């Protein structure tokens, strides 16, 4: 589904990713771990298309229904409409914009693009409430302004709600566990697990192993200085927990 | 952030033969204006009194706007398409160039293409060129004509109300307007009549170096109601042009006036060159009990705006409302807001102001809520929100609250937020394109005002704002 090939990229003229390769298939959960400054967040920003980040060389190919698309040639919103979703480390507060209206506008933008009929306000309300129930979320989420005055945990849960509503093929969750207490972490993880299926793929970007106790990855990668230095199964994450990163970076 | 704005599509000039006065202002010029319009004596006297008073005044400098001094002798005070000084009797007499101008502005005046459900008075520089739907309105006893025509046909009505809401002594620009006012609209809705059509005036400044000083007077008699819409545009010119209007509204017992404006005068280029100085005095008087006056404005143009549509709540149980969206871009400066003066018992007022500042513009809300001792049980609620786009835009809020009655309740809420590139990116990352993201932000921010806009206006007005915003957020 996602193929990152020899990617060199950075920000403000500084190269951060230095020839990164990554293959993610449908149905898989990957975890990308690494110490601070290894390039984890840069990777997520390149995949979503953040305008401040520049690609120097390499390819990012996204494949859905056997159609291959070069993500790097697509705008941020085109990528989203094609099924790429980034759960932000710091979800942005957008005053004045109602959460439910925002979700409907996004959902319908994707429908239009995919040639599917848009949903009117009534139908969408029903659909949205199903998703809330599925994620065990309170309907009070709907009538608030987008992320405004949300607690850290609520912001992250709202990201998962967006993921549920937009049903992306590829989800990248950037430090979804940061700033969460144990209860919030459980709620967020349960949501992700419920939304995962054989047709979508999830890439977890995380500093800590604790998230991986709740969401079990198929593959764990360790990123260091812009390249993946080691890949393995979930036992690699456990090893990192006991031994730290140093033994991998030497 | 990329700072580029969409072009001003109304910036064209119509080539037309005009009759215009030489530049400068003195008593002779005023007598000439009055003579050319063959005005009744009381109007000439009113003008001269205003002029003499104006000479004693100084330009106000308390507003949060900055501009070089205006040389009032270097302006022209009258310009009209040739031979149409009386206002044409029928559309056949209207100059083809002018008809085309209004067509181009989306205001067709010809019988076949008229806007359905809206009667239009078209004002071109100093004169009204056409008023549509006269016949249909006449059936209901509604008077809707140019101000000049009203002076001839209904002098008693005009005399009774002219200057009663905005006296010529009100302020510098009100005095100037009272001395040199050219044309505008006059509306009278008889007792108990709900005006069957929305009434609309479209103001177009065309001539160079000419000021536009229109005057509008709307009287809603007991138990009547009317919806009035106003639109305005001007050519793009490098020089600044002065527009100093007066609007007076009078609502008698149980009457309702809803006055909506979409103001899109040319606002100057991105370096602040050119544009209209929009110095306007708009005020409504809720003269009767249970009367209601509501101002809705979408302000998107003018180099400088100085405008405070106000309501004097004299009748008991009367209500005043002010809904405003003011958007400034480039180097535009806006100082706008409202005044709600509570005199009658149980009077209520509501203020909703949304300021959006882009680029290097400055956008200031200035509002006064005054509760007099007689206003037992009066209530006001004000909400003023500012949105800043980009690091150089400015917004200020100056609320003045004066309460002289302990039974009154006054609430004021204010907020300032900033649109950042991060917000746009976040919305885009969920599949919305630039247009969709901006529209969501704008509609979210201005929701309470947009729902007050009449249908005929709202789509175009919202689109106008979206276009200006899209250009500045990138």
Interface residues (C-beta under 8 A of the other chain):
Chain A: X48 X49 X50 X51 X75 X76 X77 X79 X80 X81 X85 X86 X88 X91 X92 X93 X94 X95 X96 X97 X98 X101 X102 X105 X106 X107 X109 X110 X113 X145 X162 X166
Chain B: X385 X387 X415 X417 X420 X421 X422 X423 X425 X426 X427 X428 X429 X430 X431 X432 X433 X434 X436 X437 X440 X441 X444 X445 X447
